[in-house]
Amino acid sequence: MLRIIRHGTGSVVTWRRAQMVLLSAQGMPMAKIAEVTFTSADRIRDAIHNFNTDGFDSLCPKY
């Protein structure tokens, strides 16, 4: 997870989803994560739920 965040290689979507999950794991409140990532709390909840269900596969976009 930290490698994805620090190196920023790959998709921007993957980077943002990893950032959301990592901030949540560090105990940051949902409202603060939404503020930092410029997204809605619903989208963050979805990203975290998907990560808990599917693991790292959920970070990669499937268009």
C-alpha positions in Angstrom: 0.0 0.0 0.0 2.7 2.4 0.9 4.6 1.6 -2.3 1.6 2.5 -4.3 1.2 5.8 -2.5 4.9 6.8 -2.4 5.8 5.9 -6.0 2.6 6.8 -7.7 3.2 4.3 -10.5 0.2 3.1 -12.4 -3.3 4.6 -12.5 -4.3 7.7 -10.7 -7.5 5.9 -9.7 -5.5 3.1 -8.0 -3.4 5.7 -6.2 -6.5 7.6 -4.9 -8.2 4.4 -3.7 -5.0 3.3 -1.9 -4.8 6.7 -0.3 -8.4 6.4 1.0 -7.9 2.9 2.4 -4.6 3.8 4.0 -5.9 7.0 5.7 -8.9 5.0 7.0 -6.6 2.3 8.4 -4.6 5.0 10.2 -7.8 6.1 11.9 -8.6 9.3 10.1 -12.3 10.2 10.3 -14.4 9.8 7.1 -15.1 13.5 6.8 -11.4 14.4 6.9 -10.5 11.7 4.3 -13.3 13.2 2.1 -11.7 16.7 2.6 -8.2 15.5 1.8 -9.1 13.4 -1.2 -11.7 15.9 -2.6 -14.3 13.2 -2.9 -17.6 12.2 -1.2 -17.9 10.1 2.0 -20.0 7.6 0.0 -17.2 7.0 -2.5 -14.7 6.4 0.3 -17.1 4.0 2.0 -17.4 2.1 -1.2 -13.6 2.0 -1.7 -13.0 0.7 1.8 -15.8 -1.9 1.6 -14.5 -3.1 -1.7 -11.0 -3.3 -0.3 -12.2 -5.3 2.7 -14.1 -7.7 0.4 -11.6 -8.1 -2.6 -8.3 -6.9 -1.2 -5.7 -5.3 -3.5 -7.6 -6.3 -6.6 -10.3 -3.7 -5.7 -7.7 -0.8 -6.1 -7.3 -1.3 -9.8 -10.0 0.2 -12.0 -12.1 -2.2 -14.1 -13.5 -0.1 -16.9 
